Amino acid sequence: MSYPGLTGKVILPGDPEYDWARKEYNLAVDKYPMAIVYCSNQQDVANAVVWSRKRKIPLRIRSGGHNYEGYSTGNGCLVIDTSCMNNIIVNTGDNTTAVEAGTRLLPLYKRLSEYGYAFPGGTCPSVAISGLVLGGGIGLSTRLFGLTADSLFEAEMINAGGDLLTANSNCNSALFWALRGAGGGNFGVVTNYKFGLPKAEKITLIQLRWDQNVLARNKFIGIWQEWLPNLDRRMSSFSGIYKRGAWMNAFFYGLPEEARAILGPILAIQGISQEVIEHVPFLNAVERIGAMYAKRDCFQAPGRFVFCYLTKRQLDNLGVIMDRAPSATESSIRVYSLGGAVRDTGPKATAFPARNADYIMVITSSWEKKAEELLHQVWIKEGYDYIYRITKGSYVNFPYDRTPCYEKAYFQENLRSLRCIKQKYDPHNVFRFPQGIRLL
C-alpha cells in the first residue's frame, strides 16, 4: 500500500506508536486500523478523505476517542484523528470562541476562564469538543445554558469530496440543523466550531454522597425524580446509585445558602457521608468533578431518555438490578438532569430529539481484567433490557451496540429528515460506521 497524497502524521502497524495510537478511551475497544493519520489542519483532513475514498478504504473520524462503543475506529480502516487540531481563539468583543475539533474540554475550560467565561460542556476533562457537541452535549450547566449544541453558532466541515463547507443558520442550514445532535461521523469531518459564551466567574459546587447506605440508595432516584420537575434552572445534576450507596454532583449558578434551600429534599435523605456545598471559581468546579474520571478503563455505558415518573415497583426493580451488580463500586445506574433551557428550545430547533425528556438514565459498569468482561456485559444487557422498557429513545453519546432499531432509538422523529440530509451531503455513504445514519 502506498501513501502519496496522505498528509499529516501517519501511524502504521509496526510503528512504535501504533499500539498506543490505536487505543480508545474505552480500553474494551480493541481494533486494528490500517493506518491512523493525525491531521494538523483542514487540508490534512481533506487529503485523508480523498485518499481513502479513491482507494475505497473505509474511514473513521476520531477527535478524543471517547465514543463508548469505539465507532471512531475499526479494523482495516483509516482513522482520521483531529486531536492535534486544538487551537482556541477567544473574542471578548462578541463573547464567542473559535475552537478546533480536537480541543479537549479541560484546556478549553482553562482558556475560557481566563476571560471570565463559563461553557456548557461536559464533565470528563479528556473528552474532545467534537463528539460532545455533535451529539447534543450535556453537562452540569445544561439546565441554565442549554445543550452544548445550543451555543454553537457555526461549524466548518470537510465533505466526501474533500471540500470545505460552512454551516450556520444562513448557509447550509439543514446541515447545521443536523450537526447539532446527529453530526458525529455521519455527514463529514467537522473541523472548526464557533460558540457563544456566557459570563460566570464563581458558582456553587455540590458533591453529596451516601456511602454504605442501602436505604439511601433505595430512596434516592424516587426522591430525585420528584425534586427535578420544579428545580431552579440554575442547578443541574448528575447523580447515581451503586450497590451500597448513592451520590449527587451538581452546579448551581448562585450562592451556597440558596443552593442549600433548593437541595432540601435531597439533603433530607439520611446518612450523608460527604457534603460539599461551596462557592468556587467555575474552573475549580469543573476540575474537581473532572478529577473523578478514570484516565482510561474498560466499560460500557448505554443511556436512555426518561419522560415520565417511575413507579415504586419500577424503582424497586432498579434496586434489584443494583443488588445483582458485578462490582460493589464500579457498577451503577446514573441519572443526568435535562429540562430548563433544553426544554425552552423548540423541539425541531436542532436534530437533538428529546427536548421534552426529564433526564437521561445510564446503566454502566467498568472492569480491569479481561476475564471479568462477560460478567459485566451480561449484567449491563439484563439491566438495559429492563430500562429499555421504561424509557423512550437512546442518547447517541451513550451508544450501545445492542440497541434495537438504533436509528429510530437515537433520532426518533428526526430520522427521515436526517436521512434526506445524509443523501444530499454524503450520497455515496463515505461516512459510515456500525451505527451511522443510513441512506434513503
N, C-alpha and C positions, 0 to 999 in steps of 0.2 A: 504494500500500500504506500503510495506517495502522498506527500502533504503540501505540494505547491499551492499557494493561494490561501493557506490557512495561517493566519497571523495571531499574535498573542503568544503566551507561553503554553506550549503543547506538552502534555504529560502522557507518556505511553506505557503500556505494560512492560515491565522490566526496568523502567526508570526508578531510581532510588526513592523518589517522592510518590510513586504511583499508589502504593498501598495506603499511604496516609491520605492522598488526594481523593481516592475513590470512596472514602468513608463518609457517611452521612451523620447528622446529629443523632439519629436513632441508630445505634450500633447493631440492632437486629436486622437492619437492611444490609445485605451482603451481595453487592452487584459488582460486575467487572466490565466497565465501559471499554470500548475500543480505544478511545482517547478522551482526554479532558483538556479543553482549551480555556485558559484563564485570559479573559478579554480585558484590555485596558481602556478601550474606548468603543464608540459606536461602530467604527469601521471594522474593528476586530470581530464584533458581533455579526455584522453584515457578511463579512467574509466567511465566517463559520457557517452561517445559514446557507449561503450559496454553495459552499464547498460540500456540505452534507447532502443538499438537495441534488446536486449534479451527480453525485455518486450513489444516490438512493440509500444513504445510510441514515437510519433513524437518529433523531436528536432529542436531547432533553435539556431543559433550562434550569439552571441552579443559581441561586443567589446566596442564601445562607445554609442550604442543605437541610432545612427543617421540615420538609414535607414528611409527615409522620409515617406514611406508607412507602416512602422512597421513590415517589414518582418523578423526582428531579434527577434520577439516574436510571441505569438499566444495563443489562448485559449486551455487549456488542454495539453500543450506541456511541454517538459523540455527545459529550456533556459540554454545553456552553455555560461556563461559570463566570458570573459577573461580580464575584466577591472583591476583585481588585478595583472595581469602579465604585468608589466610596467618597467622592467629593461632596462637600456640603457648603452651600452658599446661603447666607442669611441676609435678607433685605429688610432692614428696620423701617424703611420708608413706607412700605406697603404691608408689613407684617407677614412676609412669606419666606419660604425656604425652598431652594432648588436642591434636590437630593438625587444622587446616582443610585442605581439599582442594588448594588451590593452593600450599601451602608447598613451597618448593624445598629440596633436600637440604642445600646448604651452610649456609643460615641455620638449618636445623634442627640440624645438627651443632654449629654455633656455640652455639646456645642451650643444648643439652643438655650440652655440655662445661663450661659454667659451673657445673653441678651435679655434675660428675664422672661423667657417663653417656656410654656409647657407644651406638651404634644400628646394627642390622643392615640398613643401607640400601645403595644402590648407590654407584658411584664418580663418575658425572658430576654435577658440582655444580649444574647448572641443571635437572635432572630434578625434576618435582614428585612429591610423595608418592603421589598417586592412581594414576597409571599404573604406578608401581613396585609398590605393594602389591597392587593388584587383579590383576596378572599373576602374582603369587607373590613376586617380588623377590629378586634375587641381588646379592651384593657380596663384599667381602673379609673379612667377618665371618660368612659364611653357614655354614661348616662347624662353627663353635662355637655360634652362637646360632640357627641355622636361617634359613629364608626370612624376608623382611620380614613376610609374611603370618602367619607363626607367632607373631609378637609382638603381633598385633592382637587386642585384647580385645572391641572393639565398633566398629560403624560406624553412621552415620546416612545415610539415602538418601531422596531425593525420587523418588517413583514417577511413573508415567504420568498419574495423576490430580492430581498436584501435592501429594500428601500426604507427610508426613514419617514414615518408618519407622525404627525402631531394630532393628538386627540384632546379636545376640550368641548365645552358646551356649544361652540360655534363651528368647529372643524372636526370632521369625523365623529359627530356627536353620538351616533349609535354605537360606535366602537367605544367611546368614552363611557357611555352607559354600561356597556358590557364589562369593561375592565374593572369597574367598581363593584366587585362581588363575584365575578366569574372569569377573571382575566389570567389566572395562574396557568401559564403554559398552553392556553387554548388558541390564541389568535396571532401570537408573535412574541418577540422578546422585548419586553418593556425595559427601557434603559434609564429613563430620567423622569423625575416627578417634580411637580411644583405644588406645595401645600400652603394653605393659610394657617396662621399661628395665633393661638390665644396667649394672653399675658397671664402669668401666675408665678409668683416667686415662692410663696410658702403655702403648704396645705397641711391638713391633719392626716397623719398616717395611723392606721388602725390595724393591729395584729392581735387576734384573740385565739386562745387555744383551750381545749378541754381534753387534756391527756388522761389516759387510763380512766375513762369516764363513759362507759357504755350507755348509761342512762341519758347523758347529754347527747351522745351520738344519735340515739333513737328519737330524740325530740327535735334535733337541730333543723333538718330540712323542713319539717312541718311548720316550725315557728318562723324560719327564714322565708318561706313562701307566703305566709300570712303578712309578714312585715314588708315585703318587697313592693306590692302594688301602690302603696301610698308613700313610698320612700322619696325623700327630698332628692331631686335630680342631681344635686351637688355631690351625692355619695354613690359610688359604685363598689360592688363587692364580688370577689372571687372567694368561694368558700368550699368546704367539703367535709365528708365523713370518711373515716377509716375504721379498721377493725375494732379499735377500743377508744375512739375519740372523735373529735371534730375540731375544725379550725375556721377562722374567718380572716381574710385580708381585705382591706378597703382603703380608698382615698376619699377624703371629704374636703371640698373646697370651701372651707370655713374654719372656725375656731374649735378647739377641743371641747369646750363647755357645751357648745351647741351639738357637736357630734355625739357627746355622751348622752344627751337627751334623746336624740334620734335613735340611738342604739338601745334604748330602754328595754324592749322585748328580748333582744339578743343578750344583753348583759344580765338579764334575769334568769338565764339558764344557769343552773347552779354548778359549782365546781370548776370555775375558770382557773386554769393553771398558768396562763400568761395573759396579761392585759397591758397592751401598749396603745395609748391614745395620745399622740404627741404632735405638736405643731413644728414642722420641719421644712427646710427648703425642698422644693419639688425634686431636685436631683437626688437629695438624700433619700427621699421616699422611694424613688424607683430603684436606687442602688440597694436599699435594704430588702426590698421584695425580690429583686433580681438575684441577690446572693443566695436565695433558697433553691435555685435551679442547679441541677447537675450539669457539669460541662458536657458530658455525653453519657448516655446509658442505653440499655435495651428496653423497649417499652412498646405498648400500644395504647391509643387514647382516642377512641371514636366518640363523637359528640352529636347530640340531637337537640332540637328545639322543643321547648315546653310552652304550651299555650294555655294551660288550664291548671286548676288546683289538683294536686294529687290527693286521693282519698286516704284515710287512715290505713286501709288494707294495702293500698299501693305503697305507702310509706313503710309499712311493716315488711312488705316484700323486699324493699331495698335493704332493710336491716338484715333480713335473712341472706341476701346476696353477700353483704359485707361479712357476715359470720362465716361464710364459706371461702373468704378471700385467701389466696395462697401466701400472702405476705402480711405480717402484722402492721407494717408501716408503709409499704410501697404500693399497696393496692388501695384504691379509693374511688368514691363517687363524688364528683365535683359539680358545683353549680356556679354559673357565671351570669351576673345580672345584665339584663337588657332594659328596655323601656326608656323613659325620659326622652332625650334628644333623638334616640334611634327611632322611636315611635312618631315623633313630630314630623320627621321627613316622610314625604309621601311614599306609599308602598311601591310605586313604579319609578321613583326618582333614580334608583340605581338597580343593578342586577342582584344585589343582596335581597334574598327572597322572603325574609322572615321579620319584617319591621314590627309586626304586632306580637311577636313571641315575648313571653315574660322573661325567659332565661334559657341558657344552654346547659344541658346536663351531659357530663362526660364520665364514662367509666374507664379507668386507667390502671395499669399495673406495670411495674418495671422489675427487671431481674438482672442478675450478674452472670450466672452460669448457663451455658447452652442447654445443659440437661434440665434446667428449670423452665425453659421456654414454653413447652407444650402445656404444662400445668397452668401457667399464667394465661396463655392464649385460650385455653378451654374455659377458664373462669370468665375471661372477657367476653367470649362468644355467648355463654349462657346468660350473663348479666345483660349484654347488649340485646339479646333476643327479647328479654323482658322489657327493657327500657324502650325498645323499638315500638312495642305495643302501646305504650302510654304517652308517646310523643309523636311529633309530626315534622318530618323533614330533618335533614342532616346538615351540619355546618361543614362547608368544604375545607376549612382549615383544621378540622379534626376528622380527617378521612378514615375510612375503614374499607378494606378490600372485599369484605363480605357483605357490604350494604346492598340489599336487593334494589334493582332498578335505580342504580346510583344517580343517573342524570336527573330523574324526577325527584329523588330524595334531596339532592344538593340545590337544584334550581327551581323546583316546584313550577309555579305558573309562568315563570320566565323562560322555560326551556325552549319553547317554539321560537320565540324571538331570538334567543341566543343561537339557535341552530341557523337561522337566517343570516345572522351576523357572521357566524363561522363560515357559511357558504360564500359570503361576499369577500371576506378578508383572508380566508385560507381555503380556497376551493379545492385544492389538491391534498388537503389534510396533512400538510407538512408537520404541523404542530400537533402531535398526537401522543397519548400516553394511556396507561390502562384505564383510568377513569376520566378521560377527556371528553369534551363535547363532540358528539359525532355529527357528521354531515347529514343534511336532509335526505 
